[in-house]
Amino acid sequence: MKRSEWFTVLQNQLLQLKAEDFAGVEATPPPSRRKRRRTPVRLAHALEQSEDWVTVTGVQKRRQRSCKVCALLRTEKKKSFATTFFCERCSIDNAKCWLCNKIRRDYNGVAKTCFEIWHDDFGAGQDIPASLGKRVVLRRPGKNAGKRKKTRRELQLAREGGSDGGGSDSDSNDE
């Protein structure tokens, strides 16, 4: 039996049903008003290490980003640090909230990690003291993240090679 024939038979059977055929049948409850379940949000804030890798002088390393707390608390004497850790719950989509996992700062007389300062003292970024005079912006990675730029030397060699007519094929991917 072909599919179309099966549908015709099914339709005829349904049209022949009467009200008595449905006596004692319980209706299926309507679906709940909830939409699709969202991915579960973590109940607690936790640091995660980035899986963004970059090759530096032939060695594969994790890409480092500027820590948000270090950037807020930096001074002329105390520099800002880079980190590979972020708080997933404080991040928005792929704009990560990068935070150090090492004790690098004394905040209010207590040695804490930037993660602890961000969550305990800054209320996950909601209670940043006005005295710091800065605001935090979570930025998405660039479009060319992970792509290595050519060095000045490589660009210079490509230009010199192309000027004498010998290396015309290397000019096509300079920029």
Backbone as numpy.savetxt, mean C-alpha at the origin, in Angstrom:
# Nx Ny Nz CAx CAy CAz Cx Cy Cz
-30.85 -33.87 -24.70 -31.69 -32.70 -24.70 -30.80 -31.45 -24.70
-31.10 -30.56 -25.62 -30.34 -29.32 -25.72 -30.75 -28.38 -24.58
-29.91 -27.40 -24.35 -30.16 -26.46 -23.26 -31.46 -25.69 -23.48
-31.68 -25.24 -24.67 -32.90 -24.47 -24.96 -34.16 -25.32 -24.77
-34.07 -26.61 -25.13 -35.21 -27.51 -24.94 -35.48 -27.71 -23.45
-34.42 -27.83 -22.68 -34.55 -28.02 -21.23 -35.24 -26.81 -20.60
-34.84 -25.61 -21.01 -35.46 -24.40 -20.48 -36.95 -24.33 -20.85
-37.30 -24.75 -22.03 -38.70 -24.75 -22.45 -39.52 -25.69 -21.59
-39.00 -26.89 -21.33 -39.69 -27.87 -20.47 -39.84 -27.30 -19.06
-38.79 -26.73 -18.53 -38.81 -26.16 -17.19 -39.85 -25.03 -17.10
-39.88 -24.16 -18.08 -40.84 -23.06 -18.08 -42.28 -23.59 -18.11
-42.55 -24.61 -18.91 -43.89 -25.20 -18.98 -44.29 -25.82 -17.65
-43.34 -26.49 -16.97 -43.62 -27.09 -15.67 -43.96 -26.01 -14.64
-43.22 -24.91 -14.66 -43.47 -23.82 -13.71 -44.82 -23.15 -13.97
-45.19 -23.03 -15.22 -46.48 -22.40 -15.57 -47.67 -23.26 -15.15
-47.48 -24.58 -15.00 -48.56 -25.49 -14.63 -48.79 -25.56 -13.12
-47.90 -24.95 -12.33 -48.05 -24.97 -10.87 -49.24 -24.12 -10.45
-49.93 -24.57 -9.37 -51.08 -23.84 -8.84 -50.78 -23.42 -7.40
-51.62 -22.61 -6.81 -51.43 -22.10 -5.45 -51.35 -23.23 -4.43
-52.12 -24.33 -4.65 -52.10 -25.46 -3.71 -50.72 -26.13 -3.66
-49.98 -26.06 -4.75 -48.64 -26.67 -4.78 -47.69 -25.98 -3.81
-48.00 -24.74 -3.45 -47.11 -23.99 -2.56 -47.58 -24.00 -1.11
-48.63 -24.73 -0.79 -49.15 -24.78 0.58 -48.12 -25.45 1.48
-47.83 -24.84 2.63 -46.89 -25.41 3.59 -45.43 -25.15 3.26
-45.17 -24.47 2.17 -43.78 -24.16 1.79 -43.37 -22.86 2.47
-42.21 -22.88 3.10 -41.71 -21.69 3.77 -40.85 -20.88 2.81
-41.11 -19.60 2.76 -40.35 -18.73 1.85 -38.92 -18.56 2.37
-38.01 -18.47 1.45 -36.61 -18.23 1.80 -36.50 -16.80 2.31
-35.81 -16.59 3.45 -35.69 -15.22 3.96 -34.89 -14.36 2.97
-35.23 -13.09 2.88 -34.50 -12.22 1.95 -33.04 -12.09 2.39
-32.16 -11.84 1.45 -30.75 -11.67 1.83 -30.59 -10.46 2.74
-29.61 -10.55 3.62 -29.40 -9.45 4.57 -29.02 -8.18 3.80
-29.21 -7.06 4.45 -28.95 -5.77 3.81 -27.45 -5.50 3.64
-26.64 -6.29 4.31 -25.20 -6.07 4.23 -24.70 -6.35 2.83
-23.76 -5.54 2.42 -23.13 -5.78 1.13 -22.02 -6.81 1.34
-21.24 -7.01 0.31 -20.14 -7.96 0.41 -19.26 -7.64 1.61
-18.76 -8.67 2.22 -17.89 -8.48 3.38 -16.58 -7.87 2.94
-16.17 -6.86 3.66 -14.88 -6.25 3.38 -13.77 -7.13 3.93
-12.57 -6.89 3.44 -11.44 -7.62 3.99 -11.31 -7.23 5.45
-11.05 -8.19 6.31 -11.01 -7.88 7.75 -9.93 -6.86 8.09
-10.31 -5.88 8.88 -9.38 -4.86 9.35 -8.73 -5.39 10.62
-7.46 -5.16 10.73 -6.76 -5.63 11.92 -7.32 -4.95 13.16
-7.44 -5.72 14.22 -7.95 -5.16 15.47 -6.89 -4.34 16.17
-5.65 -4.71 15.99 -4.56 -3.99 16.64 -3.58 -3.49 15.57
-2.98 -2.36 15.86 -1.97 -1.83 14.95 -0.71 -2.67 15.10
-0.07 -2.98 13.99 1.15 -3.78 14.03 2.06 -3.37 12.88
3.35 -3.47 13.11 4.31 -3.17 12.05 4.42 -4.33 11.08
4.52 -4.00 9.81 4.78 -5.00 8.78 5.97 -4.52 7.97
6.76 -5.47 7.48 7.91 -5.09 6.67 7.52 -5.10 5.20
7.97 -4.10 4.50 7.65 -3.94 3.09 8.26 -5.05 2.25
7.57 -5.42 1.19 8.10 -6.41 0.25 8.55 -5.74 -1.04
8.89 -4.46 -0.95 9.37 -3.70 -2.10 10.89 -3.82 -2.14
11.42 -4.43 -3.18 12.86 -4.70 -3.27 13.50 -3.83 -4.34
14.78 -3.52 -4.15 15.55 -2.75 -5.12 16.95 -3.36 -5.17
17.58 -3.30 -6.34 18.94 -3.81 -6.48 19.91 -2.64 -6.41
20.84 -2.70 -5.45 21.84 -1.66 -5.26 23.20 -2.29 -5.43
23.95 -1.83 -6.40 25.28 -2.37 -6.75 25.29 -3.89 -6.75
24.30 -4.47 -7.41 24.24 -5.92 -7.57 23.68 -6.68 -6.39
23.30 -5.99 -5.31 22.77 -6.65 -4.12 21.29 -6.27 -3.97
20.44 -7.26 -3.74 19.02 -6.99 -3.57 18.73 -6.59 -2.12
18.10 -5.42 -1.96 17.78 -4.90 -0.62 16.34 -4.40 -0.61
15.78 -4.27 0.60 14.44 -3.71 0.72 14.52 -2.19 0.52
13.55 -1.65 -0.22 13.52 -0.20 -0.44 13.16 0.49 0.87
13.90 1.56 1.19 13.67 2.29 2.43 12.91 3.58 2.15
12.04 3.95 3.08 11.26 5.17 2.96 11.43 5.99 4.24
11.20 7.27 4.17 11.38 8.17 5.31 10.32 7.90 6.38
10.78 7.79 7.63 9.88 7.56 8.77 9.10 8.85 9.06
7.78 8.72 9.26 6.92 9.89 9.49 7.24 10.58 10.82
7.49 9.81 11.87 7.77 10.40 13.19 9.15 11.06 13.19
10.13 10.40 12.59 11.47 10.99 12.50 11.41 12.32 11.75
10.60 12.37 10.69 10.48 13.61 9.91 9.85 14.72 10.75
8.89 14.37 11.60 8.25 15.36 12.47 9.19 15.87 13.55
10.01 14.97 14.10 10.84 15.30 15.26 12.27 15.69 14.91
12.61 15.72 13.63 14.00 16.01 13.28 14.36 17.45 13.63
15.64 17.63 13.96 16.17 18.95 14.27 17.49 19.09 13.54
18.17 20.20 13.77 19.49 20.39 13.16 20.47 19.33 13.65
20.32 18.93 14.93 21.25 17.98 15.52 20.83 16.53 15.33
19.53 16.28 15.23 19.02 14.91 15.14 18.37 14.71 13.77
18.95 13.82 12.98 18.46 13.64 11.61 17.26 12.70 11.56
16.65 12.65 10.40 15.53 11.75 10.13 16.09 10.43 9.61
15.40 9.33 9.90 15.87 8.02 9.47 14.94 7.42 8.43
15.45 6.42 7.73 14.65 5.69 6.75 14.33 4.32 7.32
13.22 3.73 6.87 12.77 2.45 7.40 12.13 1.61 6.31
12.00 0.32 6.59 11.30 -0.59 5.67 10.00 -1.09 6.30
9.62 -0.53 7.46 8.43 -0.98 8.18 7.30 0.05 8.07
6.06 -0.43 8.08 4.89 0.44 8.02 3.77 -0.16 8.85
2.82 0.68 9.25 1.63 0.23 9.98 0.51 0.09 8.97
0.05 -1.13 8.77 -0.99 -1.41 7.77 -2.30 -0.71 8.11
-2.65 -0.68 9.38 -3.94 -0.10 9.77 -3.95 1.42 9.62
-2.81 2.07 9.79 -2.73 3.52 9.63 -2.57 3.93 8.17
-2.23 2.97 7.31 -2.03 3.26 5.89 -3.38 3.37 5.18
-3.39 4.12 4.10 -4.59 4.28 3.29 -4.28 3.72 1.91
-4.93 2.62 1.56 -4.68 1.92 0.29 -3.19 1.61 0.17
-2.56 2.10 -0.90 -1.13 1.82 -1.04 -0.27 3.00 -0.60
-0.86 3.99 0.07 -0.12 5.09 0.68 0.21 4.66 2.11
1.43 4.20 2.31 1.82 3.59 3.58 2.23 4.63 4.62
2.05 4.27 5.88 2.50 5.08 7.01 3.79 4.43 7.52
4.94 4.95 7.08 6.24 4.37 7.37 6.71 4.79 8.75
7.09 3.80 9.60 7.49 4.06 10.98 8.67 3.18 11.36
9.64 3.75 12.10 10.81 3.00 12.55 10.42 1.98 13.62
11.16 0.89 13.65 10.93 -0.13 14.67 12.07 -0.17 15.68
12.96 0.81 15.62 14.09 0.88 16.56 13.92 2.09 17.46
14.44 1.98 18.69 14.38 3.10 19.62 15.43 4.12 19.18
14.96 5.25 18.67 15.86 6.29 18.18 15.57 7.64 18.82
14.47 7.75 19.54 14.03 9.04 20.07 13.68 8.94 21.55
13.89 10.04 22.26 13.35 10.22 23.61 12.20 11.20 23.45
10.98 10.74 23.72 9.83 11.62 23.62 9.19 11.73 24.99
9.07 12.94 25.49 8.57 13.21 26.86 9.40 12.46 27.90
10.70 12.39 27.67 11.61 11.77 28.63 11.66 10.26 28.61
10.97 9.63 27.66 10.94 8.16 27.59 11.49 7.72 26.24
12.40 6.74 26.26 12.95 6.21 25.01 11.91 5.29 24.37
11.50 5.64 23.15 10.46 4.88 22.46 10.81 4.71 20.99
10.20 3.69 20.38 10.31 3.55 18.93 9.36 4.57 18.30
9.58 4.85 17.03 8.69 5.79 16.33 7.28 5.21 16.24
7.16 3.89 16.14 5.86 3.23 16.12 5.09 3.53 17.41
5.79 3.44 18.57 5.16 3.71 19.86 4.78 5.18 20.00
5.66 6.07 19.55 5.36 7.51 19.62 4.12 7.82 18.78
4.08 7.26 17.56 2.97 7.52 16.63 1.63 7.08 17.23
1.61 5.89 17.85 0.34 5.35 18.35 0.00 5.81 19.77
0.99 5.86 20.66 0.72 6.21 22.05 0.60 7.72 22.27
1.54 8.48 21.71 1.58 9.91 21.97 0.86 10.74 20.91
0.89 10.29 19.66 0.26 11.05 18.57 -1.11 10.51 18.21
-1.63 9.52 18.92 -2.97 8.98 18.66 -3.15 8.52 17.22
-2.19 7.76 16.71 -2.19 7.27 15.33 -2.30 8.42 14.33
-1.63 9.54 14.65 -1.59 10.67 13.74 -2.69 11.69 13.94
-3.65 11.43 14.83 -4.77 12.35 15.04 -4.43 13.47 16.03
-3.45 13.22 16.93 -3.13 14.19 17.98 -1.68 14.67 17.89
-1.22 15.00 16.71 0.15 15.49 16.56 0.21 16.89 17.17
1.15 17.14 18.09 1.21 18.44 18.76 1.40 19.58 17.75
0.67 20.67 17.98 0.77 21.84 17.10 2.15 22.47 17.17
2.85 22.23 18.29 4.19 22.80 18.45 5.17 22.27 17.41
4.87 21.10 16.85 5.75 20.57 15.80 5.54 21.34 14.49
4.38 21.96 14.36 4.13 22.84 13.22 4.16 22.17 11.86
3.98 20.87 11.83 4.03 20.15 10.55 2.82 19.23 10.46
2.47 18.87 9.25 1.41 17.88 9.08 1.97 16.71 8.29
1.36 15.57 8.46 1.84 14.35 7.83 1.01 14.07 6.58
1.69 13.77 5.49 1.03 13.42 4.24 1.48 12.02 3.86
0.50 11.12 3.68 0.83 9.77 3.23 0.82 9.78 1.71
1.96 9.42 1.12 2.07 9.45 -0.34 2.16 8.05 -0.91
1.58 7.90 -2.09 1.66 6.62 -2.81 3.02 6.52 -3.48
3.49 5.29 -3.74 4.77 5.16 -4.44 4.67 5.74 -5.85
5.78 6.21 -6.38 5.81 6.79 -7.71 5.50 5.77 -8.80
5.21 6.28 -9.99 4.87 5.40 -11.11 6.05 4.53 -11.51
7.26 5.07 -11.37 8.45 4.33 -11.78 9.17 3.70 -10.59
8.46 3.42 -9.51 9.09 2.84 -8.32 9.71 1.50 -8.69
10.95 1.33 -8.31 11.64 0.08 -8.58 12.45 0.09 -9.86
12.28 1.13 -10.69 13.06 1.22 -11.93 14.29 2.07 -11.65
15.45 1.57 -12.04 16.70 2.28 -11.79 16.91 3.36 -12.85
17.29 4.55 -12.41 17.61 5.62 -13.34 19.06 5.45 -13.78
19.36 5.89 -15.00 20.73 5.82 -15.49 21.57 6.87 -14.77
22.84 6.53 -14.54 23.75 7.47 -13.89 24.22 8.50 -14.92
24.81 9.59 -14.42 25.35 10.61 -15.33 26.39 9.99 -16.26
27.20 9.12 -15.69 28.26 8.48 -16.48 27.66 7.64 -17.61
26.62 6.86 -17.30 25.98 6.04 -18.33 25.37 6.91 -19.42
24.73 8.01 -19.04 24.14 8.92 -20.03 25.22 9.58 -20.88
26.34 9.97 -20.23 27.44 10.61 -20.94 28.07 9.64 -21.94
28.29 8.39 -21.52 28.86 7.39 -22.42 27.93 7.12 -23.60
26.65 7.09 -23.35 25.69 6.85 -24.42 25.70 8.01 -25.42
25.81 9.26 -24.92 25.85 10.42 -25.81 27.13 10.42 -26.63
28.27 10.12 -25.98 29.56 10.10 -26.69 29.58 9.00 -27.73
29.02 7.86 -27.38 28.96 6.73 -28.32 28.08 7.03 -29.51
27.03 7.83 -29.31 26.09 8.16 -30.38 26.60 9.28 -31.27
27.50 10.15 -30.76 27.95 11.31 -31.54 28.89 10.92 -32.67
29.68 9.85 -32.51 30.59 9.44 -33.57 29.94 8.44 -34.53
28.64 8.18 -34.35 27.90 7.34 -35.30 28.02 5.87 -35.03
28.79 5.46 -34.06 28.99 4.03 -33.81 27.91 3.39 -32.98
27.33 4.09 -32.04 26.38 3.46 -31.11 24.98 4.00 -31.25
24.42 3.98 -32.45 23.11 4.58 -32.67 21.99 3.79 -32.01
22.17 2.48 -31.78 21.10 1.70 -31.18 20.98 1.95 -29.68
22.03 2.44 -29.02 21.96 2.71 -27.58 21.28 4.04 -27.29
21.18 4.92 -28.31 20.54 6.22 -28.12 19.04 6.11 -27.93
18.43 5.07 -28.45 16.97 4.96 -28.44 16.39 4.80 -27.04
17.16 4.31 -26.07 16.60 4.13 -24.74 17.34 4.95 -23.69
17.83 6.15 -24.08 18.49 7.05 -23.13 17.49 7.63 -22.15
16.34 8.08 -22.63 15.42 8.81 -21.77 14.16 8.13 -21.62
